[in-house]
Amino acid sequence: MMAGTDPSKRWMKLTLAAAAVYNVVWAAWVVLWPNAMFEMLDMPVPRYPMIWQCVGMIVGAYGIGYAIAATSPIRWWPLVLVGLIGKVAGPIGFVQTAMAGDLPWRFGWTILTNDLIWWWPFAAILLAAWRHNRAATPSNDLHQPKETRN
């Protein structure tokens, strides 16, 4: 993509920048105060808080990816895709774990801000990237009738 030809819209860049800030702040909170969320939700603190801190580090790494994607969402759509996959997988894992009785349902409040609010904008960015890339890709010779091929 040449300079000045980025078709990304301002809302896409702002959304990804907000996701980057949110993820990095949330990650720092979890890494620095791993028991805080459990105490707030009146849950037993984890026996091995370093595992929860590792989750924080992963979330922080996603934040760095979102910061990169915010510079050109259409160009960096694979980072948005990886983020959306994580934001869909997280709630699925939470529901499975809560249904098994291994986590209380109140822990799901984290799913709202960590995952669900990002589904629509991330999906919209991916759709825009797909449309842009589809329009920018010349049609493949193999899709033309045999008589018109060179």
ROKOLKOL-788680 format. One record per residue (C-alpha): x negated, y, z. Coordinates in nm, 4 decimals. Layout:
{atom {X Y Z}}
...
***
This chain:
{atom {0.0000 0.0000 0.0000}}
{atom {-0.1493 0.3308 -0.1023}}
{atom {-0.1716 0.6316 0.1273}}
{atom {0.1448 0.8384 0.1213}}
{atom {0.3583 0.5509 -0.0117}}
{atom {0.4690 0.4057 0.3203}}
{atom {0.8453 0.3536 0.2937}}
{atom {0.8839 0.3012 0.6699}}
{atom {1.1446 0.5234 0.8278}}
{atom {1.0772 0.7398 1.1309}}
{atom {1.3192 0.5404 1.3500}}
{atom {1.1199 0.2227 1.2771}}
{atom {0.7968 0.3839 1.3903}}
{atom {0.9582 0.5304 1.7016}}
{atom {1.1220 0.1980 1.7892}}
{atom {0.7947 0.0093 1.7635}}
{atom {0.6088 0.2799 1.9543}}
{atom {0.8715 0.2560 2.2300}}
{atom {0.8397 -0.1242 2.2304}}
{atom {0.4616 -0.0877 2.2568}}
{atom {0.4821 0.1472 2.5538}}
{atom {0.7498 -0.0635 2.7243}}
{atom {0.5522 -0.3863 2.6823}}
{atom {0.2224 -0.2394 2.8011}}
{atom {0.3859 -0.0766 3.1061}}
{atom {0.5815 -0.3936 3.1912}}
{atom {0.2648 -0.6009 3.1480}}
{atom {0.0641 -0.3723 3.3757}}
{atom {0.3371 -0.3932 3.6405}}
{atom {0.3428 -0.7742 3.6267}}
{atom {-0.0372 -0.8052 3.6278}}
{atom {-0.0945 -0.5542 3.9087}}
{atom {0.2062 -0.6490 4.1249}}
{atom {0.2986 -1.0064 4.0292}}
{atom {0.5371 -1.0563 4.3205}}
{atom {0.7309 -0.7305 4.2804}}
{atom {1.0025 -0.8584 4.0470}}
{atom {1.0643 -1.1670 4.2563}}
{atom {1.0929 -0.9576 4.5709}}
{atom {1.3310 -0.7134 4.3965}}
{atom {1.5532 -1.0033 4.2881}}
{atom {1.5341 -1.1646 4.6331}}
{atom {1.3638 -1.4728 4.4926}}
{atom {1.0795 -1.6744 4.6396}}
{atom {0.7470 -1.5452 4.5112}}
{atom {0.5608 -1.7853 4.2848}}
{atom {0.3047 -2.0137 4.4419}}
{atom {0.0624 -1.9394 4.1612}}
{atom {0.1131 -1.5700 4.0732}}
{atom {-0.1702 -1.5866 3.8217}}
{atom {0.0605 -1.7806 3.5868}}
{atom {0.3096 -1.4918 3.5997}}
{atom {0.0201 -1.2511 3.5468}}
{atom {-0.0720 -1.4470 3.2323}}
{atom {0.2826 -1.3871 3.1069}}
{atom {0.2144 -1.0186 3.1684}}
{atom {-0.1053 -1.0356 2.9666}}
{atom {0.0796 -1.1968 2.6751}}
{atom {0.3481 -0.9280 2.6887}}
{atom {0.0730 -0.6647 2.6889}}
{atom {-0.0826 -0.8244 2.3801}}
{atom {0.2562 -0.8014 2.2067}}
{atom {0.2565 -0.4325 2.3028}}
{atom {-0.0731 -0.3804 2.1221}}
{atom {0.0745 -0.5538 1.8177}}
{atom {0.3790 -0.3248 1.8275}}
{atom {0.1498 -0.0207 1.8480}}
{atom {-0.0274 -0.1383 1.5330}}
{atom {0.3039 -0.2132 1.3598}}
{atom {0.4333 0.1337 1.4542}}
{atom {0.1747 0.2892 1.2225}}
{atom {0.3427 0.1272 0.9194}}
{atom {0.6329 -0.1073 1.0034}}
{atom {0.6909 -0.2215 0.6459}}
{atom {0.3229 -0.3039 0.5979}}
{atom {0.2852 -0.4731 0.9367}}
{atom {0.6124 -0.6657 0.9233}}
{atom {0.4412 -0.9957 1.0252}}
{atom {0.3725 -0.8436 1.3698}}
{atom {0.7392 -0.7477 1.3966}}
{atom {0.8373 -1.1018 1.2954}}
{atom {0.6156 -1.2569 1.5635}}
{atom {0.7679 -1.0160 1.8155}}
{atom {1.1236 -1.1030 1.7142}}
{atom {1.0482 -1.4749 1.7378}}
{atom {0.9249 -1.4211 2.0941}}
{atom {1.2258 -1.2066 2.1765}}
{atom {1.4620 -1.4799 2.0567}}
{atom {1.2670 -1.7677 2.2134}}
{atom {1.2474 -1.5970 2.5542}}
{atom {1.6247 -1.5847 2.6122}}
{atom {1.6659 -1.9397 2.4820}}
{atom {1.4055 -2.0608 2.7309}}
{atom {1.5636 -1.8572 3.0094}}
{atom {1.9138 -1.9971 2.9479}}
{atom {1.7769 -2.3507 2.9368}}
{atom {1.5841 -2.2971 3.2605}}
{atom {1.8756 -2.1261 3.4379}}
{atom {2.1172 -2.4002 3.3305}}
{atom {1.8787 -2.6581 3.4746}}
{atom {1.8872 -2.4647 3.8037}}
{atom {1.5158 -2.3806 3.7963}}
{atom {1.5726 -2.0025 3.7825}}
{atom {1.8632 -1.8020 3.9203}}
{atom {2.0845 -1.6302 3.6636}}
{atom {2.0012 -1.2888 3.8139}}
{atom {1.6514 -1.3272 3.6695}}
{atom {1.8237 -1.2786 3.3325}}
{atom {1.8322 -0.9025 3.3860}}
{atom {1.4761 -0.9034 3.2578}}
{atom {1.6003 -1.0583 2.9314}}
{atom {1.8147 -0.7520 2.8573}}
{atom {1.5277 -0.5039 2.8522}}
{atom {1.2464 -0.7373 2.7491}}
{atom {1.4273 -0.9062 2.4624}}
{atom {1.7904 -0.8434 2.3724}}
{atom {1.7759 -0.4661 2.3141}}
{atom {1.5036 -0.5199 2.0542}}
{atom {1.6827 -0.7809 1.8419}}
{atom {1.8781 -0.5425 1.6177}}
{atom {1.6012 -0.2894 1.5454}}
{atom {1.3373 -0.5583 1.4849}}
{atom {1.5752 -0.7491 1.2546}}
{atom {1.6566 -0.4245 1.0701}}
{atom {1.2851 -0.3526 1.0204}}
{atom {1.2311 -0.7043 0.8856}}
{atom {1.5267 -0.6702 0.6501}}
{atom {1.3900 -0.3381 0.5214}}
{atom {1.0465 -0.4966 0.4715}}
{atom {1.1990 -0.7911 0.2867}}
{atom {1.3972 -0.5569 0.0587}}
{atom {1.0939 -0.3385 -0.0034}}
{atom {0.8652 -0.6315 -0.0819}}
{atom {1.1273 -0.7964 -0.3017}}
{atom {1.1739 -0.4763 -0.5020}}
{atom {0.7975 -0.4181 -0.5266}}
{atom {0.7130 -0.7721 -0.6448}}
{atom {0.7179 -0.8136 -1.0222}}
{atom {0.9327 -1.1041 -1.1335}}
{atom {0.7508 -1.4279 -1.1726}}
{atom {0.6999 -1.5542 -1.5292}}
{atom {0.8318 -1.8947 -1.4262}}
{atom {1.1752 -1.7463 -1.3603}}
{atom {1.2100 -1.6227 -1.7188}}
{atom {1.3576 -1.8377 -1.9950}}
{atom {1.0967 -2.0449 -2.1776}}
{atom {1.1348 -1.8502 -2.5059}}
{atom {1.0294 -1.5184 -2.3460}}
{atom {0.7096 -1.6453 -2.1786}}
{atom {0.3729 -1.5479 -2.3323}}
***
